[in-house]
Amino acid sequence: MSTPVPRERAARGREVQQELRARAVAEGRLAADIAEALSDPALSRWRSANGFAVVDDLDRLEGPATGTVRVPDDLVRDTVPAEVDLTDPRAVTELYRVVLADGTAAQQYALLNAALLTSVWAVGLAEAPVMRVWESRFPQLTGR
C-alpha cells in the first residue's frame, strides 16, 4: 500500500471531520447551522477545528450596557484587558469580537448586551460564516 499524498490525506481528514460533525448533529451535540458553518471553506482552519458558540435567545443577553465589564481570564487578550470600559467604542468592539469568537454561550449571555451587539454588528465582529449563523438565528442583526 502506498502512502497517500498530502492532498489525499487532507481530503480524508475533511471527510472524517464531516462524518464526526454529522454524528454530533444527529446526537444533538452540535447545532446544524454551526456544523454547516464549520464546513465552510471561508472559515479559518483554527476556527473550524475549535468551533464556536452562538446563543439561542438574543433577548437573554444580560451583559451591561454601561460601566465596565470584568472579562474572564480565558477571554483576556492583548486587545482585550481584564476590565473593559463600555464608553470606549474600540474596546467594546474588541471585547465583542473575542466573546463571539471564543466565548461559551454562558459567557456570551453574561457579557454581551443585545443593544450594544446590534449597534456594533456592522463592524464585522467575526468571520463571515460565524456572522451568518448569528444572522440566520437573529434576523434583526442582518443589514446592520
C-alpha positions as CSV (number, residue, x, y, z in Angstrom):
1,M,0.0,0.0,0.0
2,S,1.4,3.4,-0.9
3,T,1.5,6.4,1.4
4,P,-1.2,8.9,0.5
5,V,0.0,12.2,-0.8
6,P,-0.7,15.3,1.4
7,R,-3.8,16.3,-0.7
8,E,-5.3,12.9,-0.3
9,R,-4.6,12.9,3.5
10,A,-6.2,16.4,3.8
11,A,-9.3,15.3,1.8
12,R,-9.7,12.3,4.0
13,G,-9.3,14.4,7.1
14,R,-12.1,16.7,5.9
15,E,-14.3,13.7,5.2
16,V,-13.7,12.4,8.7
17,Q,-14.5,15.8,10.2
18,Q,-17.7,15.9,8.2
19,E,-18.7,12.5,9.4
20,L,-18.0,13.5,13.1
21,R,-20.0,16.7,12.7
22,A,-22.9,14.8,11.1
23,R,-22.9,12.4,14.0
24,A,-22.8,15.2,16.5
25,V,-25.7,16.9,14.8
26,A,-27.7,13.6,14.8
27,E,-27.0,13.1,18.5
28,G,-28.0,16.7,19.4
29,R,-24.5,17.7,20.5
30,L,-24.0,20.2,17.7
31,A,-26.4,22.6,16.1
32,A,-26.9,22.0,12.3
33,D,-26.2,25.7,11.5
34,I,-22.9,25.6,13.3
35,A,-21.9,22.3,11.7
36,E,-22.6,23.9,8.3
37,A,-20.5,27.0,9.2
38,L,-17.7,24.8,10.4
39,S,-17.6,23.1,7.0
40,D,-17.5,26.5,5.1
41,P,-14.1,26.9,3.4
42,A,-14.2,30.6,4.2
43,L,-13.8,29.7,7.9
44,S,-10.2,29.7,9.2
45,R,-8.7,26.3,9.9
46,W,-8.3,27.2,13.6
47,R,-12.0,28.2,14.0
48,S,-13.1,25.2,12.0
49,A,-11.2,22.9,14.3
50,N,-12.1,24.6,17.5
51,G,-15.7,25.7,16.9
52,F,-17.7,28.5,18.3
53,A,-20.8,29.1,20.3
54,V,-24.0,31.0,19.5
55,V,-26.7,31.8,22.0
56,D,-30.3,30.6,21.4
57,D,-32.0,33.8,22.5
58,L,-30.7,37.3,21.8
59,D,-33.2,38.8,24.3
60,R,-31.5,36.8,27.1
61,L,-28.1,38.6,26.6
62,E,-27.6,40.1,30.1
63,G,-24.4,41.9,29.7
64,P,-24.1,45.5,30.9
65,A,-24.7,48.5,28.6
66,T,-22.8,50.9,30.7
67,G,-19.9,51.0,33.1
68,T,-17.2,48.4,33.0
69,V,-17.1,44.7,32.2
70,R,-14.9,42.3,34.1
71,V,-13.5,39.9,31.4
72,P,-13.0,36.2,32.4
73,D,-9.3,35.3,32.3
74,D,-9.8,32.9,29.3
75,L,-11.0,35.8,27.2
76,V,-8.4,38.3,28.1
77,R,-6.2,39.2,25.1
78,D,-3.6,41.8,24.1
79,T,-6.6,43.7,22.6
80,V,-9.0,42.9,25.5
81,P,-7.9,43.8,29.0
82,A,-9.3,42.3,32.2
83,E,-11.7,45.2,32.5
84,V,-13.3,46.9,29.6
85,D,-14.8,50.4,29.7
86,L,-18.1,50.3,27.8
87,T,-17.8,54.1,26.9
88,D,-14.8,53.2,24.7
89,P,-16.2,52.1,21.3
90,R,-13.0,50.4,20.2
91,A,-12.8,48.5,23.4
92,V,-16.4,47.4,23.1
93,T,-15.8,46.2,19.6
94,E,-12.7,44.2,20.6
95,L,-14.5,42.7,23.6
96,Y,-17.4,41.6,21.4
97,R,-15.2,40.1,18.8
98,V,-13.4,37.9,21.3
99,V,-16.7,36.9,23.1
100,L,-18.3,36.0,19.8
101,A,-15.3,34.0,18.6
102,D,-14.1,32.3,21.8
103,G,-16.8,32.7,24.4
104,T,-19.1,30.0,25.5
105,A,-22.8,30.5,25.3
106,A,-22.9,31.2,29.0
107,Q,-20.2,33.8,28.6
108,Q,-22.0,35.4,25.7
109,Y,-25.2,35.6,27.8
110,A,-23.3,37.2,30.7
111,L,-21.0,39.6,28.8
112,L,-22.9,40.7,25.7
113,N,-25.7,43.3,25.7
114,A,-28.3,43.0,22.9
115,A,-28.5,46.7,22.2
116,L,-24.7,47.1,22.2
117,L,-24.3,44.0,20.0
118,T,-26.8,45.4,17.5
119,S,-25.0,48.8,17.4
120,V,-21.5,47.3,16.7
121,W,-22.7,44.4,14.5
122,A,-21.9,46.2,11.2
123,V,-18.2,46.4,12.1
124,G,-17.8,42.8,11.2
125,L,-17.3,41.1,14.6
126,A,-16.4,37.6,13.4
127,E,-15.6,35.5,10.4
128,A,-18.3,35.6,7.7
129,P,-19.6,32.0,8.4
130,V,-19.9,32.8,12.1
131,M,-21.8,36.0,11.4
132,R,-24.1,34.2,9.0
133,V,-25.1,31.8,11.8
134,W,-25.9,34.7,14.1
135,E,-27.8,36.5,11.4
136,S,-29.8,33.4,10.5
137,R,-30.8,32.9,14.1
138,F,-31.4,36.6,14.7
139,P,-32.6,38.4,11.5
140,Q,-32.6,41.7,13.4
141,L,-28.8,41.7,13.0
142,T,-29.0,41.4,9.2
143,G,-28.2,44.5,7.3
144,R,-26.8,46.4,10.3
